[in-house]
Amino acid sequence: MKDHPRSGYRAWIVFLLFSGTLINAIDRAGLSIAAPAMIKDLGLNAAEMGVVLSSFFWPYLFCNIFAGGLVDRFGAKTVMGWAALIWSLFSALTGAVHTRLHLILARIGVGVGESASFPVNAKVVNSNFPSEQRGTVTGWYTAGLRLGFTVCPLIMAYLQSLWGWRSAFYITGVCSLGWAVLWFFTYTEHKDVELIPAAPHPAVPWKALLTDRGLYGLLLAKFFQDYLFYFFVTWLPGYLVMAHGFSLAQMATYGSLMWLAGFCSQPLVGWFSDFLVSRGFSMTQARKGCIVTMMLCSSVVIAVGFTKSFTICVTLLVLAVACESAATTMLWTICTELAPQQQAGSIAGVMNAAGAVAGILAPSITGLLLYVTGNFKGALVLAGIMVLMAASSVVFIIPPLCPVSLNEAV
């Protein structure tokens, strides 16, 4: 039986993962908050800003695959430490850009660094927590991302109002370096996954990985769901400002409210899924039942484009963000259930790479649709259809949950 670290240290691990994803979110989403001001100052149009917003995901897509393998080989501590250093520095450098090319290069750097975050998180959870606790733990660390999105509009709007968007990036980037130091000096690799340099590292069986029904179902679900997620991350602030005429302060307030709902829903649904397991429900029933329900509820985003009521619009967006966030928790929990321990990082990296494809497409397609039609209706409908496709992938493709025997399938 796996010897897990003591409970006190496991709580500290949860805090590190939670705070790390919070910092991750601020550095990732800061650009979307500053976008209206940057469009004006740098002379960009909506389609060009869509390309800039998607540029984060170009390296994020490819580096996720390699980051997962690096985590399996060199350990979470080393990989996350260097990754946090990279994304913090490039986030700070965003404040120094003067051209579209400079801005794209800065976002590429942030994408390279942040690509390691979720593969590391999945590896740490898989290695340090028993299966019956993973829903709750995953709920908490993914909630850190949503809390980051909650406070990001408030922080960025406040810093922008005082010193402008350039200083906002300088300050948030430097603060991220503080978390990197905290991680490096306080996280200790669990003895079950300590690395022995002399030992040969097993090759990742990519053929088995990409042809296993459960895993390619997981990749499809991640792609379709993340289309909606990255629509929220990259264009939700712009939607509130451009479609409803929100001021910077109003955008920050209502945008934060929506992500706060996501922050609350993630640990709650993760805990509820674990509760179902403790009450005798199968792992498949507990995990898949929760994720499909949340995905279906998040598809109400389709209706947002067809209402002119401010109250209905905000209510539906709060519900959609909360349910999409909860579905994300369950998707990462399913990943830890399917992944064999020695290749948990690699599988998480490939899964997150599938989401990064959606991260490239969602902001670009949304910007193009906005440029062509002059409104967000088509973009909202498309995002809602995508999450319905995600639910279909979970129901019809992912089989009953158990660790995949990749080595046996080669």
C-alpha positions as a LaTeX table, in Angstrom:
\begin{tabular}{lrrr}
\hline
Residue & $x$ (\AA) & $y$ (\AA) & $z$ (\AA) \\
\hline
Met1 & 0.00 & 0.00 & 0.00 \\
Lys2 & 1.35 & 3.41 & $-0.93$ \\
Asp3 & 2.91 & 5.30 & 1.98 \\
His4 & 1.45 & 8.80 & 1.68 \\
Pro5 & 3.07 & 11.79 & 3.44 \\
Arg6 & 1.72 & 12.84 & 6.80 \\
Ser7 & $-1.55$ & 14.78 & 6.83 \\
Gly8 & 0.00 & 18.06 & 7.99 \\
Tyr9 & 2.39 & 18.16 & 5.08 \\
Arg10 & $-0.35$ & 17.08 & 2.65 \\
Ala11 & $-2.28$ & 20.18 & 3.76 \\
Trp12 & 0.75 & 22.32 & 2.92 \\
Ile13 & 0.96 & 20.65 & $-0.49$ \\
Val14 & $-2.67$ & 21.62 & $-1.14$ \\
Phe15 & $-1.86$ & 25.20 & $-0.16$ \\
Leu16 & 1.15 & 25.32 & $-2.50$ \\
Leu17 & $-0.87$ & 23.97 & $-5.42$ \\
Phe18 & $-3.79$ & 26.29 & $-4.61$ \\
Ser19 & $-1.63$ & 29.42 & $-4.31$ \\
Gly20 & 0.41 & 28.46 & $-7.35$ \\
Thr21 & $-2.63$ & 28.20 & $-9.60$ \\
Leu22 & $-3.90$ & 31.49 & $-8.14$ \\
Ile23 & $-0.67$ & 33.26 & $-9.15$ \\
Asn24 & $-0.78$ & 31.41 & $-12.45$ \\
Ala25 & $-4.24$ & 32.81 & $-13.16$ \\
Ile26 & $-3.30$ & 36.41 & $-12.43$ \\
Asp27 & $-0.34$ & 36.28 & $-14.81$ \\
Arg28 & $-2.43$ & 34.49 & $-17.43$ \\
Ala29 & $-5.57$ & 36.64 & $-17.28$ \\
Gly30 & $-3.98$ & 40.03 & $-16.70$ \\
Leu31 & $-3.79$ & 40.68 & $-20.44$ \\
Ser32 & $-7.53$ & 40.24 & $-20.94$ \\
Ile33 & $-8.20$ & 42.87 & $-18.27$ \\
Ala34 & $-5.73$ & 45.32 & $-19.79$ \\
Ala35 & $-6.82$ & 44.54 & $-23.37$ \\
Pro36 & $-9.20$ & 47.50 & $-23.89$ \\
Ala37 & $-6.49$ & 49.97 & $-22.82$ \\
Met38 & $-3.78$ & 48.15 & $-24.77$ \\
Ile39 & $-5.90$ & 48.10 & $-27.95$ \\
Lys40 & $-6.04$ & 51.88 & $-27.74$ \\
Asp41 & $-2.41$ & 52.51 & $-26.75$ \\
Leu42 & $-0.83$ & 50.02 & $-29.17$ \\
Gly43 & $-3.21$ & 50.69 & $-32.07$ \\
Leu44 & $-4.67$ & 47.18 & $-32.33$ \\
Asn45 & $-8.09$ & 46.09 & $-33.64$ \\
Ala46 & $-10.30$ & 43.30 & $-32.24$ \\
Ala47 & $-9.02$ & 40.64 & $-34.66$ \\
Glu48 & $-5.38$ & 41.52 & $-33.88$ \\
Met49 & $-6.04$ & 41.40 & $-30.15$ \\
Gly50 & $-7.65$ & 37.98 & $-30.64$ \\
Val51 & $-4.39$ & 36.77 & $-32.16$ \\
Val52 & $-2.40$ & 38.29 & $-29.29$ \\
Leu53 & $-4.67$ & 36.66 & $-26.71$ \\
Ser54 & $-4.23$ & 33.30 & $-28.43$ \\
Ser55 & $-0.42$ & 33.60 & $-28.64$ \\
Phe56 & $-0.08$ & 32.43 & $-25.03$ \\
Phe57 & $-1.37$ & 29.04 & $-26.17$ \\
Trp58 & 1.01 & 28.47 & $-29.10$ \\
Pro59 & 3.90 & 27.32 & $-26.88$ \\
Tyr60 & 1.47 & 26.17 & $-24.18$ \\
Leu61 & 0.21 & 23.52 & $-26.58$ \\
Phe62 & 3.57 & 21.97 & $-27.40$ \\
Cys63 & 5.33 & 22.58 & $-24.10$ \\
Asn64 & 2.58 & 20.80 & $-22.13$ \\
Ile65 & 3.55 & 17.53 & $-23.79$ \\
Phe66 & 7.22 & 17.96 & $-22.94$ \\
Ala67 & 6.48 & 19.37 & $-19.48$ \\
Gly68 & 4.58 & 16.23 & $-18.52$ \\
Gly69 & 7.54 & 14.05 & $-19.50$ \\
Leu70 & 9.97 & 16.34 & $-17.68$ \\
Val71 & 7.89 & 16.10 & $-14.48$ \\
Asp72 & 7.92 & 12.30 & $-14.65$ \\
Arg73 & 11.68 & 12.31 & $-15.18$ \\
Phe74 & 13.06 & 15.15 & $-13.06$ \\
Gly75 & 10.34 & 15.62 & $-10.45$ \\
Ala76 & 7.78 & 18.26 & $-9.58$ \\
Lys77 & 10.05 & 20.47 & $-7.49$ \\
Thr78 & 12.65 & 21.18 & $-10.16$ \\
Val79 & 10.25 & 21.55 & $-13.08$ \\
Met80 & 7.77 & 23.80 & $-11.31$ \\
Gly81 & 10.51 & 25.97 & $-9.81$ \\
Trp82 & 12.05 & 26.78 & $-13.19$ \\
Ala83 & 8.64 & 27.13 & $-14.85$ \\
Ala84 & 7.47 & 29.68 & $-12.27$ \\
Leu85 & 10.64 & 31.68 & $-12.79$ \\
Ile86 & 10.07 & 31.80 & $-16.56$ \\
Trp87 & 6.40 & 32.80 & $-16.48$ \\
Ser88 & 7.01 & 35.44 & $-13.79$ \\
Leu89 & 9.79 & 37.15 & $-15.75$ \\
Phe90 & 7.89 & 37.23 & $-19.03$ \\
Ser91 & 4.72 & 38.42 & $-17.29$ \\
Ala92 & 6.68 & 41.37 & $-15.91$ \\
Leu93 & 8.19 & 42.05 & $-19.35$ \\
Thr94 & 4.68 & 42.45 & $-20.79$ \\
Gly95 & 4.71 & 45.91 & $-19.23$ \\
Ala96 & 7.65 & 46.91 & $-21.44$ \\
Val97 & 6.12 & 46.09 & $-24.84$ \\
His98 & 5.61 & 48.74 & $-27.51$ \\
Thr99 & 4.63 & 46.70 & $-30.57$ \\
Arg100 & 2.34 & 43.79 & $-31.35$ \\
Leu101 & 5.39 & 41.57 & $-31.96$ \\
His102 & 6.86 & 42.40 & $-28.54$ \\
Leu103 & 3.51 & 41.62 & $-26.93$ \\
Ile104 & 3.24 & 38.28 & $-28.70$ \\
Leu105 & 6.78 & 37.32 & $-27.66$ \\
Ala106 & 6.05 & 38.19 & $-24.03$ \\
Arg107 & 2.91 & 36.05 & $-24.08$ \\
Ile108 & 4.82 & 33.18 & $-25.64$ \\
Gly109 & 7.23 & 33.31 & $-22.69$ \\
Val110 & 4.36 & 33.22 & $-20.20$ \\
Gly111 & 2.87 & 30.26 & $-22.07$ \\
Val112 & 6.15 & 28.33 & $-21.96$ \\
Gly113 & 6.40 & 28.75 & $-18.18$ \\
Glu114 & 2.78 & 28.08 & $-17.31$ \\
Ser115 & 2.67 & 24.92 & $-19.43$ \\
Ala116 & 4.21 & 22.99 & $-16.52$ \\
Ser117 & 1.63 & 23.97 & $-13.92$ \\
Phe118 & $-1.17$ & 21.46 & $-14.40$ \\
Pro119 & 1.05 & 18.47 & $-15.34$ \\
Val120 & 2.96 & 19.13 & $-12.10$ \\
Asn121 & $-0.28$ & 19.45 & $-10.12$ \\
Ala122 & $-1.68$ & 16.19 & $-11.50$ \\
Lys123 & 1.59 & 14.38 & $-10.76$ \\
Val124 & 1.70 & 15.70 & $-7.19$ \\
Val125 & $-1.92$ & 14.70 & $-6.50$ \\
Asn126 & $-1.45$ & 11.26 & $-8.06$ \\
Ser127 & 1.70 & 10.64 & $-5.97$ \\
Asn128 & 0.69 & 12.11 & $-2.61$ \\
Phe129 & $-3.04$ & 11.48 & $-2.14$ \\
Pro130 & $-5.19$ & 8.32 & $-2.11$ \\
Ser131 & $-7.90$ & 8.01 & $-4.75$ \\
Glu132 & $-10.78$ & 8.73 & $-2.36$ \\
Gln133 & $-9.31$ & 12.18 & $-1.54$ \\
Arg134 & $-8.40$ & 13.30 & $-5.05$ \\
Gly135 & $-11.72$ & 14.94 & $-5.92$ \\
Thr136 & $-11.49$ & 17.25 & $-2.92$ \\
Val137 & $-7.79$ & 18.02 & $-3.41$ \\
Thr138 & $-8.25$ & 18.66 & $-7.13$ \\
Gly139 & $-11.23$ & 20.86 & $-6.32$ \\
Trp140 & $-9.08$ & 23.01 & $-4.07$ \\
Tyr141 & $-6.11$ & 23.48 & $-6.36$ \\
Thr142 & $-8.27$ & 24.16 & $-9.43$ \\
Ala143 & $-10.23$ & 26.62 & $-7.28$ \\
Gly144 & $-7.00$ & 28.57 & $-6.94$ \\
Leu145 & $-7.15$ & 29.30 & $-10.65$ \\
Arg146 & $-10.71$ & 30.60 & $-10.32$ \\
Leu147 & $-9.85$ & 32.68 & $-7.28$ \\
Gly148 & $-7.02$ & 34.14 & $-9.34$ \\
Phe149 & $-9.50$ & 35.05 & $-12.05$ \\
Thr150 & $-11.73$ & 36.51 & $-9.32$ \\
Val151 & $-9.12$ & 38.86 & $-7.89$ \\
Cys152 & $-7.32$ & 39.58 & $-11.17$ \\
Pro153 & $-9.90$ & 42.11 & $-12.47$ \\
Leu154 & $-9.85$ & 43.89 & $-9.11$ \\
Ile155 & $-6.06$ & 43.91 & $-8.83$ \\
Met156 & $-5.41$ & 44.89 & $-12.45$ \\
Ala157 & $-8.13$ & 47.55 & $-12.48$ \\
Tyr158 & $-6.79$ & 49.05 & $-9.26$ \\
Leu159 & $-3.17$ & 49.05 & $-10.45$ \\
Gln160 & $-4.16$ & 50.42 & $-13.85$ \\
Ser161 & $-6.14$ & 53.24 & $-12.29$ \\
Leu162 & $-3.13$ & 54.25 & $-10.18$ \\
Trp163 & $-0.12$ & 53.73 & $-12.45$ \\
Gly164 & $-1.34$ & 52.40 & $-15.82$ \\
Trp165 & $-1.30$ & 48.95 & $-17.38$ \\
Arg166 & 2.49 & 48.78 & $-17.76$ \\
Ser167 & 3.15 & 49.08 & $-14.04$ \\
Ala168 & 0.38 & 46.57 & $-13.35$ \\
Phe169 & 2.34 & 43.92 & $-15.24$ \\
Tyr170 & 5.61 & 44.86 & $-13.55$ \\
Ile171 & 4.10 & 44.51 & $-10.09$ \\
Thr172 & 2.20 & 41.24 & $-10.65$ \\
Gly173 & 5.21 & 39.67 & $-12.36$ \\
Val174 & 7.56 & 40.49 & $-9.52$ \\
Cys175 & 5.07 & 39.19 & $-6.95$ \\
Ser176 & 4.95 & 35.87 & $-8.83$ \\
Leu177 & 8.67 & 35.45 & $-8.22$ \\
Gly178 & 7.90 & 35.35 & $-4.50$ \\
Trp179 & 5.77 & 32.25 & $-4.96$ \\
Ala180 & 8.55 & 30.58 & $-6.96$ \\
Val181 & 10.89 & 31.07 & $-4.00$ \\
Leu182 & 8.26 & 29.67 & $-1.60$ \\
Trp183 & 7.81 & 26.57 & $-3.76$ \\
Phe184 & 11.52 & 25.93 & $-4.11$ \\
Phe185 & 12.27 & 26.13 & $-0.39$ \\
Thr186 & 9.19 & 24.37 & 1.04 \\
Tyr187 & 8.10 & 21.61 & $-1.37$ \\
Thr188 & 9.73 & 18.21 & $-0.80$ \\
Glu189 & 9.40 & 15.36 & $-3.28$ \\
His190 & 7.49 & 12.44 & $-1.75$ \\
Lys191 & 9.75 & 9.43 & $-1.20$ \\
Asp192 & 7.65 & 7.24 & $-3.48$ \\
Val193 & 8.52 & 9.47 & $-6.43$ \\
Glu194 & 12.06 & 10.50 & $-5.55$ \\
Leu195 & 14.24 & 10.21 & $-8.60$ \\
Ile196 & 17.28 & 7.97 & $-8.87$ \\
Pro197 & 19.52 & 9.44 & $-11.60$ \\
Ala198 & 21.17 & 6.10 & $-12.36$ \\
Ala199 & 17.88 & 4.36 & $-13.03$ \\
Pro200 & 16.71 & 4.24 & $-16.67$ \\
His201 & 13.57 & 6.24 & $-17.28$ \\
Pro202 & 10.86 & 4.20 & $-19.04$ \\
Ala203 & 9.83 & 5.49 & $-22.43$ \\
Val204 & 6.33 & 6.90 & $-22.63$ \\
Pro205 & 4.18 & 4.52 & $-24.72$ \\
Trp206 & 2.64 & 7.20 & $-26.90$ \\
Lys207 & 0.93 & 4.77 & $-29.25$ \\
Ala208 & $-0.95$ & 3.16 & $-26.39$ \\
Leu209 & $-1.60$ & 6.57 & $-24.85$ \\
Leu210 & $-3.21$ & 8.03 & $-27.94$ \\
Thr211 & $-5.23$ & 4.94 & $-28.89$ \\
Asp212 & $-6.68$ & 4.06 & $-25.49$ \\
Arg213 & $-10.40$ & 4.81 & $-25.51$ \\
Gly214 & $-10.48$ & 6.42 & $-22.09$ \\
Leu215 & $-7.54$ & 8.70 & $-22.81$ \\
Tyr216 & $-8.61$ & 9.96 & $-26.21$ \\
Gly217 & $-12.08$ & 10.51 & $-24.76$ \\
Leu218 & $-10.40$ & 12.56 & $-22.05$ \\
Leu219 & $-8.52$ & 14.60 & $-24.68$ \\
Leu220 & $-11.70$ & 15.32 & $-26.63$ \\
Ala221 & $-13.57$ & 16.34 & $-23.48$ \\
Lys222 & $-10.69$ & 18.63 & $-22.49$ \\
Phe223 & $-10.60$ & 20.29 & $-25.91$ \\
Phe224 & $-14.34$ & 20.92 & $-26.15$ \\
Gln225 & $-14.73$ & 22.12 & $-22.56$ \\
Asp226 & $-11.68$ & 24.36 & $-22.68$ \\
Tyr227 & $-13.07$ & 26.20 & $-25.67$ \\
Leu228 & $-15.74$ & 27.61 & $-23.36$ \\
Phe229 & $-13.21$ & 28.13 & $-20.55$ \\
Tyr230 & $-10.82$ & 30.12 & $-22.71$ \\
Phe231 & $-13.64$ & 32.15 & $-24.16$ \\
Phe232 & $-14.34$ & 33.22 & $-20.58$ \\
Val233 & $-10.67$ & 33.83 & $-19.77$ \\
Thr234 & $-9.81$ & 35.88 & $-22.84$ \\
Trp235 & $-13.01$ & 37.65 & $-23.92$ \\
Leu236 & $-15.36$ & 37.81 & $-20.93$ \\
Pro237 & $-13.95$ & 41.18 & $-19.71$ \\
Gly238 & $-14.10$ & 42.57 & $-23.25$ \\
Tyr239 & $-17.65$ & 41.26 & $-23.66$ \\
Leu240 & $-18.82$ & 43.09 & $-20.54$ \\
Val241 & $-17.18$ & 46.34 & $-21.66$ \\
Met242 & $-17.93$ & 46.20 & $-25.39$ \\
Ala243 & $-21.39$ & 44.61 & $-25.38$ \\
His244 & $-22.84$ & 46.17 & $-22.22$ \\
Gly245 & $-20.81$ & 49.37 & $-21.85$ \\
Phe246 & $-19.37$ & 48.47 & $-18.45$ \\
Ser247 & $-16.82$ & 50.82 & $-16.94$ \\
Leu248 & $-13.48$ & 49.38 & $-15.83$ \\
Ala249 & $-14.73$ & 49.25 & $-12.24$ \\
Gln250 & $-18.03$ & 47.57 & $-13.22$ \\
Met251 & $-16.22$ & 45.03 & $-15.37$ \\
Ala252 & $-13.89$ & 44.20 & $-12.50$ \\
Thr253 & $-16.78$ & 43.81 & $-10.05$ \\
Tyr254 & $-19.05$ & 41.60 & $-12.16$ \\
Gly255 & $-16.18$ & 39.66 & $-13.70$ \\
Ser256 & $-14.91$ & 38.88 & $-10.21$ \\
Leu257 & $-18.39$ & 37.79 & $-9.13$ \\
Met258 & $-18.51$ & 35.23 & $-11.93$ \\
Trp259 & $-15.12$ & 33.74 & $-11.13$ \\
Leu260 & $-15.94$ & 33.78 & $-7.41$ \\
Ala261 & $-18.86$ & 31.47 & $-8.22$ \\
Gly262 & $-16.39$ & 29.18 & $-9.97$ \\
Phe263 & $-14.05$ & 29.29 & $-6.99$ \\
Cys264 & $-16.86$ & 28.19 & $-4.67$ \\
Ser265 & $-18.19$ & 25.46 & $-6.95$ \\
Gln266 & $-14.91$ & 23.61 & $-7.48$ \\
Pro267 & $-14.08$ & 22.31 & $-4.00$ \\
Leu268 & $-17.79$ & 21.77 & $-3.34$ \\
Val269 & $-18.32$ & 19.51 & $-6.35$ \\
Gly270 & $-14.98$ & 17.78 & $-5.75$ \\
Trp271 & $-16.01$ & 17.05 & $-2.16$ \\
Phe272 & $-19.46$ & 15.88 & $-3.27$ \\
Ser273 & $-17.92$ & 13.44 & $-5.74$ \\
Asp274 & $-15.69$ & 12.01 & $-2.99$ \\
Phe275 & $-18.75$ & 11.85 & $-0.71$ \\
Leu276 & $-20.57$ & 9.74 & $-3.31$ \\
Val277 & $-17.60$ & 7.35 & $-3.43$ \\
Ser278 & $-17.65$ & 7.05 & 0.38 \\
Arg279 & $-21.36$ & 6.22 & 0.22 \\
Gly280 & $-20.85$ & 3.27 & $-2.10$ \\
Phe281 & $-21.20$ & 4.81 & $-5.55$ \\
Ser282 & $-18.66$ & 3.57 & $-8.05$ \\
Met283 & $-15.79$ & 5.83 & $-9.08$ \\
Thr284 & $-17.33$ & 6.02 & $-12.54$ \\
Gln285 & $-20.75$ & 7.05 & $-11.25$ \\
Ala286 & $-19.34$ & 9.63 & $-8.84$ \\
Arg287 & $-16.93$ & 11.26 & $-11.28$ \\
Lys288 & $-18.79$ & 11.04 & $-14.59$ \\
Gly289 & $-22.19$ & 11.85 & $-13.09$ \\
Cys290 & $-20.90$ & 15.10 & $-11.59$ \\
Ile291 & $-18.96$ & 16.23 & $-14.65$ \\
Val292 & $-21.77$ & 15.63 & $-17.15$ \\
Thr293 & $-24.27$ & 17.47 & $-14.97$ \\
Met294 & $-21.96$ & 20.46 & $-14.68$ \\
Met295 & $-21.21$ & 20.51 & $-18.41$ \\
Leu296 & $-24.88$ & 20.50 & $-19.32$ \\
Cys297 & $-25.60$ & 23.34 & $-16.91$ \\
Ser298 & $-22.74$ & 25.44 & $-18.28$ \\
Ser299 & $-24.25$ & 25.30 & $-21.77$ \\
Val300 & $-26.73$ & 28.00 & $-20.67$ \\
Val301 & $-24.11$ & 30.39 & $-22.05$ \\
Ile302 & $-25.90$ & 29.91 & $-25.38$ \\
Ala303 & $-28.86$ & 31.88 & $-24.06$ \\
Val304 & $-26.70$ & 34.87 & $-23.05$ \\
Gly305 & $-26.53$ & 36.11 & $-26.63$ \\
Phe306 & $-30.33$ & 36.16 & $-26.94$ \\
Thr307 & $-31.24$ & 38.31 & $-23.96$ \\
Lys308 & $-31.07$ & 42.06 & $-23.55$ \\
Ser309 & $-31.78$ & 41.88 & $-19.83$ \\
Phe310 & $-28.77$ & 42.86 & $-17.75$ \\
Thr311 & $-29.95$ & 40.76 & $-14.79$ \\
Ile312 & $-30.59$ & 37.63 & $-16.86$ \\
Cys313 & $-27.28$ & 38.03 & $-18.68$ \\
Val314 & $-25.22$ & 38.28 & $-15.49$ \\
Thr315 & $-27.17$ & 35.45 & $-13.81$ \\
Leu316 & $-26.61$ & 33.09 & $-16.73$ \\
Leu317 & $-22.92$ & 33.96 & $-16.93$ \\
Val318 & $-22.46$ & 33.35 & $-13.19$ \\
Leu319 & $-24.13$ & 29.94 & $-13.57$ \\
Ala320 & $-22.12$ & 29.07 & $-16.68$ \\
Val321 & $-18.76$ & 30.02 & $-15.15$ \\
Ala322 & $-19.56$ & 28.17 & $-11.90$ \\
Cys323 & $-20.59$ & 24.97 & $-13.65$ \\
Glu324 & $-17.75$ & 25.03 & $-16.19$ \\
Ser325 & $-15.32$ & 25.47 & $-13.30$ \\
Ala326 & $-16.78$ & 22.53 & $-11.40$ \\
Ala327 & $-16.58$ & 20.39 & $-14.54$ \\
Thr328 & $-12.88$ & 21.26 & $-14.80$ \\
Thr329 & $-12.30$ & 19.88 & $-11.31$ \\
Met330 & $-13.91$ & 16.59 & $-12.25$ \\
Leu331 & $-12.01$ & 16.40 & $-15.55$ \\
Trp332 & $-8.67$ & 16.64 & $-13.74$ \\
Thr333 & $-9.89$ & 14.16 & $-11.13$ \\
Ile334 & $-10.75$ & 11.70 & $-13.89$ \\
Cys335 & $-7.25$ & 12.24 & $-15.26$ \\
Thr336 & $-5.70$ & 11.16 & $-11.94$ \\
Glu337 & $-7.96$ & 8.08 & $-11.88$ \\
Leu338 & $-6.96$ & 6.98 & $-15.38$ \\
Ala339 & $-3.23$ & 7.75 & $-15.17$ \\
Pro340 & $-0.67$ & 5.19 & $-13.97$ \\
Gln341 & 1.56 & 6.88 & $-11.39$ \\
Gln342 & 4.85 & 6.71 & $-13.30$ \\
Gln343 & 3.32 & 8.45 & $-16.31$ \\
Ala344 & 0.80 & 10.73 & $-14.61$ \\
Gly345 & 2.71 & 13.85 & $-15.64$ \\
Ser346 & 2.94 & 12.78 & $-19.28$ \\
Ile347 & $-0.77$ & 12.01 & $-19.50$ \\
Ala348 & $-1.68$ & 15.29 & $-17.79$ \\
Gly349 & 0.60 & 17.15 & $-20.18$ \\
Val350 & $-1.04$ & 15.66 & $-23.26$ \\
Met351 & $-4.48$ & 16.36 & $-21.81$ \\
Asn352 & $-3.61$ & 19.98 & $-21.12$ \\
Ala353 & $-2.14$ & 20.27 & $-24.63$ \\
Ala354 & $-5.55$ & 19.30 & $-26.02$ \\
Gly355 & $-7.03$ & 22.15 & $-24.01$ \\
Ala356 & $-4.36$ & 24.49 & $-25.33$ \\
Val357 & $-5.57$ & 23.85 & $-28.89$ \\
Ala358 & $-8.90$ & 25.27 & $-27.75$ \\
Gly359 & $-6.99$ & 28.13 & $-26.14$ \\
Ile360 & $-5.56$ & 29.02 & $-29.54$ \\
Leu361 & $-8.88$ & 28.75 & $-31.36$ \\
Ala362 & $-11.32$ & 30.31 & $-28.88$ \\
Pro363 & $-9.85$ & 33.85 & $-28.65$ \\
Ser364 & $-8.96$ & 33.96 & $-32.36$ \\
Ile365 & $-12.36$ & 32.75 & $-33.58$ \\
Thr366 & $-14.17$ & 35.00 & $-31.10$ \\
Gly367 & $-12.16$ & 38.03 & $-32.24$ \\
Leu368 & $-12.84$ & 37.19 & $-35.88$ \\
Leu369 & $-16.58$ & 36.70 & $-35.29$ \\
Leu370 & $-16.71$ & 39.98 & $-33.41$ \\
Tyr371 & $-14.82$ & 41.76 & $-36.20$ \\
Val372 & $-17.12$ & 40.33 & $-38.91$ \\
Thr373 & $-20.52$ & 40.52 & $-37.16$ \\
Gly374 & $-19.98$ & 43.35 & $-34.71$ \\
Asn375 & $-21.50$ & 41.33 & $-31.82$ \\
Phe376 & $-20.83$ & 38.34 & $-29.55$ \\
Lys377 & $-23.95$ & 36.27 & $-30.31$ \\
Gly378 & $-22.29$ & 33.76 & $-32.65$ \\
Ala379 & $-19.30$ & 33.38 & $-30.33$ \\
Leu380 & $-21.54$ & 32.60 & $-27.33$ \\
Val381 & $-23.54$ & 30.00 & $-29.25$ \\
Leu382 & $-20.39$ & 28.29 & $-30.51$ \\
Ala383 & $-18.90$ & 28.17 & $-26.99$ \\
Gly384 & $-22.09$ & 26.56 & $-25.66$ \\
Ile385 & $-22.14$ & 23.94 & $-28.41$ \\
Met386 & $-18.54$ & 23.06 & $-27.61$ \\
Val387 & $-19.28$ & 22.24 & $-23.96$ \\
Leu388 & $-22.22$ & 20.04 & $-25.06$ \\
Met389 & $-19.73$ & 18.15 & $-27.23$ \\
Ala390 & $-17.55$ & 17.74 & $-24.14$ \\
Ala391 & $-20.45$ & 16.15 & $-22.24$ \\
Ser392 & $-21.05$ & 13.78 & $-25.15$ \\
Ser393 & $-17.38$ & 12.74 & $-25.09$ \\
Val394 & $-17.59$ & 11.85 & $-21.39$ \\
Val395 & $-20.83$ & 9.91 & $-21.77$ \\
Phe396 & $-20.13$ & 7.99 & $-24.96$ \\
Ile397 & $-16.34$ & 7.60 & $-25.17$ \\
Ile398 & $-14.76$ & 7.47 & $-21.70$ \\
Pro399 & $-15.30$ & 3.94 & $-20.29$ \\
Pro400 & $-15.55$ & 2.90 & $-16.62$ \\
Leu401 & $-12.69$ & 4.50 & $-14.70$ \\
Cys402 & $-9.57$ & 2.56 & $-13.76$ \\
Pro403 & $-5.83$ & 3.16 & $-14.29$ \\
Val404 & $-4.73$ & 2.53 & $-17.86$ \\
Ser405 & $-2.12$ & $-0.23$ & $-18.33$ \\
Leu406 & $-0.12$ & 1.55 & $-20.99$ \\
Asn407 & 2.96 & $-0.67$ & $-20.80$ \\
Glu408 & 0.87 & $-3.74$ & $-21.37$ \\
Ala409 & $-0.81$ & $-2.17$ & $-24.37$ \\
Val410 & 2.39 & $-1.38$ & $-26.29$ \\
\hline
\end{tabular}
